[in-house]
Amino acid sequence: MRTRKSQGLVSPEGAVRLMTHAMMGAALGLIFGLALILINPVVAALLQHGGSSAILVFVITLVTTFAIGAALTGAVFILSEDKEF
């Protein structure tokens, strides 16, 4: 029986796999931000004095950075997995 070869990034399955990597990165960004606020009181004080816009920028920056990094890493993993077959 042949093993089914994955379609890479251009298939709907590849897009879903890439999206799950990005969502995992976004979740890690949120966890990292929460840990940073809890561990470092200076960051918490800066966010408290900055208001809601500072909190929004802080969260969006962390989530976006981690999500893009995880998506790029996921793309490398998906493409290298295709070359193994």
C-alpha positions in Angstrom: 0.0 0.0 0.0 1.3 3.4 -0.9 1.6 6.2 1.6 -0.3 9.3 0.7 2.0 12.1 -0.2 1.1 15.5 1.4 0.2 18.3 -1.0 2.4 21.0 0.5 1.4 24.6 1.1 -0.8 25.0 -2.0 -3.6 22.6 -0.9 -6.4 23.3 1.5 -4.8 20.8 3.9 -1.5 22.7 3.7 -3.2 26.0 4.4 -5.0 24.6 7.4 -1.7 23.2 8.7 0.0 26.5 8.2 -2.9 28.3 10.0 -2.6 26.0 13.0 1.1 26.8 13.3 0.2 30.5 13.3 -2.5 30.0 15.9 -0.1 28.1 18.1 2.3 31.0 17.8 -0.4 33.5 18.7 -1.3 31.4 21.8 2.4 31.3 22.8 2.6 35.1 22.3 -0.3 35.6 24.7 1.3 33.2 27.3 4.6 34.9 27.0 3.0 38.4 27.4 1.2 37.2 30.5 4.3 35.7 32.0 6.3 38.8 31.2 3.7 41.0 33.0 3.6 38.6 36.0 7.3 38.2 36.3 8.5 41.7 35.6 6.7 44.4 37.7 8.3 47.2 35.6 6.4 46.0 32.5 3.2 45.9 34.5 3.7 49.4 35.7 4.4 50.7 32.2 1.3 49.1 30.9 -0.8 50.4 33.8 0.4 54.0 33.2 0.1 53.7 29.5 -3.6 53.0 29.5 -5.6 50.8 27.2 -3.9 51.8 24.1 -0.5 50.7 25.5 -2.0 47.3 26.5 -3.5 46.9 23.0 -0.2 47.7 21.3 1.7 45.4 23.6 -0.7 42.4 23.0 -0.9 42.9 19.3 2.8 43.2 18.9 3.6 40.1 20.8 0.8 38.0 19.2 1.7 39.1 15.7 5.4 38.6 16.1 4.9 35.1 17.5 2.3 34.1 15.0 4.4 35.2 12.0 7.4 33.4 13.4 5.5 30.2 14.0 3.9 30.4 10.5 7.3 30.8 8.9 8.7 27.9 10.9 5.6 25.8 10.1 6.1 26.5 6.4 9.7 25.3 6.6 8.6 22.2 8.4 5.9 21.5 5.8 8.2 22.0 2.9 11.0 19.9 4.4 8.5 17.2 5.2 7.5 17.1 1.5 11.1 16.6 0.4 11.5 13.5 2.6 9.2 11.4 0.4 
